């Protein structure tokens, strides 16, 4: 925590019945926990993000700011930027702009005589990896426009002979990463996210094999990684 920005993400619905004093006590608890783990909670560098649902007509008056805690509308967590309405459009824009600067460096490498095979390797290792970094955490919050922007940048690489057209698209790369992560969570009981999986169901009937035997909730949120994978067409085929 010390030397890095600490995050306090506040659900909007919980604020309606939560006094500021409760949040101050909560921060004190976090500070105590940090001290027991040889860390330091730097309140000056800590920020608060109030998450609200987009397109809500209900009037909402945010509570008073917490002393020494700055309130923000955009938060960057492990290089992934989210807004207070759970939009990742700014993250996509930032990543694409950063990759555009990398493209300038790749053009310099080409002008210095680097071959296409080596340039394609650099493009996949740097640009494609940056475009899809931590995609499982934010892909569900992308809009059609966000995805088109990412795919468009990849097509630009194809036109410059930096990425082969027979290589996976951004969507395919993300789906493969999701599949690998879900299998790791599913089969590794020591995985940190394994506890988020729903209960397994047992059937006494001789039915066709299922991709998984986890309970499916009637409430489905495709933005959530676990939900997205449980309801994925591949897993329900």
N, C-alpha and C positions, 0 to 999 in steps of 0.2 A: 504493500500500500504506500509506504513512504517513497516519494519520488515519482509516483505515478498517480494519475487521476482516479479517485475512487468514485464508484457509481452508486447512486441511490435512485432506483426506478420505482416510481410510486403509481400503483394502479388507481385510475380515476375513481372507480366506484367506491373504493375503500376510504377515500378522502371525505366523503359526505358525512361519515359518522366518526371520523378520527380527529381528535383535537391535536393541535400542534404539540402540546405537551407530551402526548404519547410518542410522537416521532422523535422528540428530543430524547426521551428515555430509550427509544430504540437505538438511536445513534450512540448513546452512552454504552449500551450493551455491546454494540459492534466494536466500539473503542476498547472495551474491556477484553473482548475476545481477541482483538488484535494484539493487545499487550501480552496476553497469555501465550501468544504464538510468536513472540519476538517481532511484532510488526507495530507500525504506528499509523493511526488514522489521522491523516492531515485534513482537517476540516476546510482549510483555505483552498485546497486543491480538489475538494469533493464537490460534486454537483448533484442536483436533483432534476429528474425528468418526470413530468406528470404525463402519463400515457392516457390518451383519450381516443374513443372510437370515432372514425371519420364519418361525416355526413349525419351526425346526430343533431337533431333540432332542439333538443332539450338544453336550456340555458344552464351553464355551469360557471360558478364563481370559484376560482381556485382559493385554497386557504392561504393564510399569510406565509410568507417565506420563512424558512427555518434560519435562525441566526447563523452566520458564518458559512451557510451553504448556498451556493449560487444556483438559481433555477435556470435551466436551459431548455430549448426546444429541439436540439439536435445533440446526439450523444454518440461518441465513437468508442466501441468496445472491441478490443483486439483487432483493430483496423477495419471493423465493420461499422458503418455509420447508419443510425436509425433516427427517425424523427418522432416527435411526440404522438403522431397519428399512425405509428408503425409503418411508415413508408420508407422504402430503401432506394427511392429514386435518386436521392443525393449521393448515396453510396455508389450506385451504378454510374452516375455522372462523374464522380471523382475517380473511379477506377478506369473508366474509358479515357478520361483526360490524361491520367498517369501513363496509360499504355500508349497513348499518342506520342508522348514524350520519349518513351522507349523506342518507338518506331523510328524516331530521328536518329537514335544511336545505332539501330540496325542498318539504316541507310548508309551511315558512315562506314560501318563494317563492310558493307557491300562495295562501297567506293574504294575501300582499301584492298579489295581482291578476295574477300571471303566468298566461298562457293555457296550455291543454293542449298545444298544438303546441310552444311553447317549452319546456315542462316535459319533454315527450317527448324533445326534442333534448338537453336537459341530462342526462336519465336515460341515454340511449344513450352520450353522450360521457363521462360520469363513471362511472355504476354498471356498465353493461354492459362498458365498457372495463376497469374494475378487476376484475370477475369473471373475465374471460378474459385478463388480462395474462399474457404469456409462457406461454400454455396449452400450446404445443407441447412445452415442456420437462417439464411435470408432469402432463399429462392422462393419460398412460399409467399413472401410479401411483395414480390415483384408484380408489376402490371404488364399488360401486353406490350406497352410502349417500352418499358425497361428491357424486356426480353428481345424485342426487335432491335434495340440499340446495341445490345451485346452481340446478337447474331450478325448485325450489320458490320460491326468492327471485325468480326472473324472473316466475313466475306471479303472485306477489304484486304485482309492478309492473303486470301486466296488469289485475288487479282494481282497481287505483287509477288506471287509465287513463293510466299512464305509459309503457306499452309495448304495442304493438299485437299482437294474437294472430296476425296474419298475418306477423309478423316472425320471423326465424330463432330457433330455440331455442339454448340454450347449446351443445348437442352440434353443431348445424349450424354455429354460428359457429366453434367449434373446428375442425371438419373443413375449413371453408373456409380458415381460417388455416393449417392444416397443408398443405393443397393449394398455397396460394400460396408458403409457405416451401419446400416440396419442389421446386416448379418453379424457384424462384430458385436453389436449390442445384444442381439437375439441369442447368440450362442455362448457369449462370455458373461457368466453371472457376476464376475468381478468388475465388469464395465460400469463406469459411473452412471450411465444413463439406463442401465438395465432395470433399475427400480422404477422407471417411468412406464415400463410396459404394463399393459393390463393383465388381468389374470388369465391363465390358460383354461380352456374348456375341455372337458372329457366327454366323449360320446361312446355309448354302448352299441351303436349301430355300425354296420359294415358299409360305410359310405366311401365315395371316391376320395382319394387323398387330397388334402388341402395344403396350400402353400404355408399356412401357419394356423395354429389353433388358439390364437388369442381372442378374447372377447371383443366384439365390435360394439362401440357405443352408438346410440341413435343420434347423438350430437357429433357432427363431423366438421372439423375445421381444417381445411386443406393447407392453411398456413403453417400449422403445427407439423413438425417433422415426423413425429411418431404417428400421428393421425394419417398423414399423407402416405406413409409407407404401409400402414395397416389396410388402407382402402385403395392402395395402388392396384391398377388392373392386373399387373403381374402376380400380385399376391392374392388376388381373388379370382384368378382364372380357373 
